[in-house]
Amino acid sequence: MKKYILFLLPLVAFVGLLVFLYQGLFSDPRAHKSSLLEHTMPAFSLPDLMQTERQYSAEVFNGKVTLLNVWGVWCITCAIELPYLTQLQQEGKHIVGLYYDQDIDPDFGIKTVSRVQQEVTQKLSQLGNPYAFNIFDVKRDLSLDLGVTGAPETFLIDQHGRIRLHHIGDLNPRVWKNKFEVLYQELVAEQ
């Protein structure tokens, strides 16, 4: 009996590992569901990127359907999505940037706020500026509270400040049509 148990135990563990790995093979890493969906925005108090004396809180999302776009000048995919976000903004969508800078982190080197502002101004003048304003997530506290894994990521926030949709990756015409458009129109109609 002991021989069978000693033989079956590694076999069961191996089969379990195979099932686990097989599921991971066909999963989409961008398809994870945010635990914050249908919850209000986490509390925060963060400065405006360009006017650091101005502070924003979660109340800034009340009253208007908003796309919150997590981005950074270091992010190549963010640069690719900026022209489309600018087009959405020109169509009347309210877009707020959550600026996520890895260069402020001591592990990547020290950069001053004025240097970050210069880089942002340059990037937005080249590719378009879709943002009503940019929240400067200096220490990435809000990004962590939102479960952000990188940039770009976009959240659809309703007029009551509730997170209704979370997308990892760039926002492009296909993603807008398939994932955002219907819900966005419904939320605007409710407004």
C-alpha positions as CSV (number, residue, x, y, z in Angstrom):
1,M,0.0,0.0,0.0
2,K,2.9,2.4,0.8
3,K,4.4,1.8,-2.6
4,Y,1.2,2.9,-4.3
5,I,0.9,6.0,-2.3
6,L,4.6,6.9,-2.9
7,F,3.9,6.3,-6.6
8,L,0.6,8.1,-6.8
9,L,1.6,11.2,-4.8
10,P,4.2,12.5,-7.3
11,L,1.9,11.5,-10.2
12,V,-1.0,13.5,-8.8
13,A,1.2,16.5,-8.1
14,F,2.6,16.3,-11.7
15,V,-0.9,16.1,-13.2
16,G,-2.0,19.1,-11.1
17,L,1.0,21.1,-12.3
18,L,0.2,20.2,-15.9
19,V,-3.4,21.4,-15.6
20,F,-2.2,24.6,-14.0
21,L,0.3,25.3,-16.8
22,Y,-2.2,24.3,-19.5
23,Q,-4.7,26.9,-18.3
24,G,-2.0,29.6,-18.2
25,L,-1.1,28.8,-21.8
26,F,-4.4,29.9,-23.1
27,S,-5.2,32.8,-20.7
28,D,-5.0,36.4,-21.7
29,P,-2.9,38.3,-19.1
30,R,-4.8,41.5,-19.9
31,A,-8.2,39.9,-19.2
32,H,-8.0,39.9,-15.4
33,K,-11.0,41.5,-13.8
34,S,-10.3,44.4,-11.5
35,S,-11.4,43.9,-7.9
36,L,-12.4,47.6,-7.9
37,L,-15.1,47.4,-10.5
38,E,-18.4,48.9,-9.3
39,H,-16.5,50.5,-6.3
40,T,-15.9,54.2,-5.9
41,M,-12.4,55.6,-6.6
42,P,-10.0,55.2,-3.7
43,A,-9.4,58.2,-1.6
44,F,-6.3,60.2,-2.6
45,S,-4.8,63.7,-2.5
46,L,-2.4,64.2,-5.3
47,P,-1.0,67.3,-7.2
48,D,-1.6,68.4,-10.7
49,L,1.4,67.5,-12.8
50,M,1.8,71.0,-14.3
51,Q,0.6,73.1,-11.4
52,T,1.8,71.2,-8.3
53,E,0.2,73.6,-5.9
54,R,-3.2,72.4,-7.1
55,Q,-4.4,69.2,-5.4
56,Y,-7.0,66.7,-6.6
57,S,-9.0,64.2,-4.7
58,A,-11.5,61.4,-5.7
59,E,-14.3,64.1,-5.8
60,V,-12.8,65.3,-9.1
61,F,-14.6,62.4,-10.8
62,N,-18.0,63.2,-9.5
63,G,-20.5,64.7,-12.0
64,K,-18.9,63.7,-15.3
65,V,-18.2,60.4,-17.1
66,T,-14.4,60.2,-17.2
67,L,-11.7,58.1,-18.8
68,L,-8.8,57.9,-16.4
69,N,-5.7,57.0,-18.5
70,V,-2.5,55.8,-16.7
71,W,0.5,56.8,-18.8
72,G,4.1,58.0,-18.8
73,V,6.5,59.5,-21.3
74,W,8.8,56.5,-20.9
75,C,5.9,54.2,-22.2
76,I,6.1,53.5,-25.9
77,T,2.6,52.1,-26.1
78,C,1.3,55.3,-24.4
79,A,2.9,57.3,-27.2
80,I,1.1,55.1,-29.7
81,E,-2.3,55.7,-28.1
82,L,-2.0,59.4,-27.5
83,P,-3.3,60.4,-31.0
84,Y,-6.4,58.2,-30.6
85,L,-7.0,59.5,-27.1
86,T,-6.8,63.1,-28.6
87,Q,-9.3,62.1,-31.2
88,L,-11.7,60.9,-28.4
89,Q,-11.2,64.1,-26.5
90,Q,-12.0,66.1,-29.6
91,E,-15.2,64.1,-29.9
92,G,-16.2,65.3,-26.4
93,K,-14.9,62.6,-24.1
94,H,-13.6,63.8,-20.8
95,I,-10.1,62.3,-20.3
96,V,-7.9,62.7,-17.2
97,G,-4.3,61.5,-17.1
98,L,-2.8,59.7,-14.2
99,Y,0.9,60.3,-14.7
100,Y,3.0,57.4,-13.6
101,D,6.7,58.1,-13.6
102,Q,9.2,55.5,-12.9
103,D,12.2,57.9,-13.1
104,I,11.3,59.5,-9.8
105,D,12.0,56.1,-8.2
106,P,15.5,55.9,-6.7
107,D,16.1,52.6,-8.4
108,F,15.9,54.3,-11.7
109,G,17.6,57.5,-10.9
110,I,16.5,60.9,-9.6
111,K,14.6,63.3,-11.8
112,T,13.2,66.7,-10.8
113,V,9.5,67.6,-11.2
114,S,10.5,70.4,-13.6
115,R,12.3,67.9,-15.8
116,V,9.2,65.6,-15.8
117,Q,7.1,68.6,-16.8
118,Q,9.4,69.5,-19.7
119,E,9.3,65.9,-21.0
120,V,5.5,65.7,-20.7
121,T,5.0,69.1,-22.4
122,Q,7.3,68.0,-25.2
123,K,5.5,64.6,-25.7
124,L,2.0,66.1,-25.6
125,S,2.9,68.8,-28.1
126,Q,4.3,66.2,-30.5
127,L,1.5,63.6,-30.2
128,G,-1.6,65.5,-29.0
129,N,-2.9,66.4,-25.6
130,P,-6.1,64.5,-24.8
131,Y,-6.0,65.3,-21.0
132,A,-8.2,67.8,-19.2
133,F,-5.5,67.6,-16.6
134,N,-2.9,65.2,-15.3
135,I,-2.8,63.9,-11.8
136,F,0.8,63.4,-10.7
137,D,1.0,60.0,-8.9
138,V,4.4,60.9,-7.4
139,K,4.9,57.7,-5.2
140,R,2.4,55.6,-7.2
141,D,0.1,55.3,-4.3
142,L,-3.1,55.8,-6.3
143,S,-1.8,53.4,-9.0
144,L,-1.2,50.7,-6.4
145,D,-4.7,51.3,-4.9
146,L,-6.1,50.9,-8.4
147,G,-4.2,47.7,-9.0
148,V,-2.2,49.2,-11.9
149,T,0.4,46.8,-13.3
150,G,2.0,49.2,-15.7
151,A,1.1,51.7,-18.4
152,P,-1.0,52.2,-20.3
153,E,-4.2,51.3,-18.5
154,T,-7.6,53.0,-18.8
155,F,-10.5,53.2,-16.3
156,L,-14.0,54.2,-17.2
157,I,-15.4,56.1,-14.2
158,D,-19.1,57.1,-14.0
159,Q,-20.5,60.4,-12.9
160,H,-20.8,59.1,-9.3
161,G,-17.1,58.3,-9.1
162,R,-17.5,54.5,-9.5
163,I,-15.1,52.5,-11.6
164,R,-17.1,50.8,-14.3
165,L,-14.4,49.3,-16.6
166,H,-10.7,48.7,-16.5
167,H,-8.6,48.0,-19.6
168,I,-4.9,47.0,-19.6
169,G,-3.1,48.0,-22.7
170,D,-3.6,50.7,-25.3
171,L,-6.9,52.3,-26.1
172,N,-7.4,52.1,-29.8
173,P,-10.5,52.1,-32.2
174,R,-11.0,48.4,-31.9
175,V,-10.8,48.4,-28.1
176,W,-13.1,51.4,-27.9
177,K,-15.7,49.9,-30.1
178,N,-15.7,46.4,-28.5
179,K,-15.2,47.3,-24.9
180,F,-15.9,50.9,-24.0
181,E,-18.4,52.5,-26.5
182,V,-21.7,50.9,-25.4
183,L,-21.1,51.4,-21.7
184,Y,-19.8,54.9,-22.2
185,Q,-22.9,55.9,-24.2
186,E,-25.1,54.3,-21.5
187,L,-23.4,56.3,-18.7
188,V,-23.5,59.5,-20.6
189,A,-27.3,59.0,-21.3
190,E,-27.8,58.5,-17.5
191,Q,-25.9,61.7,-16.8
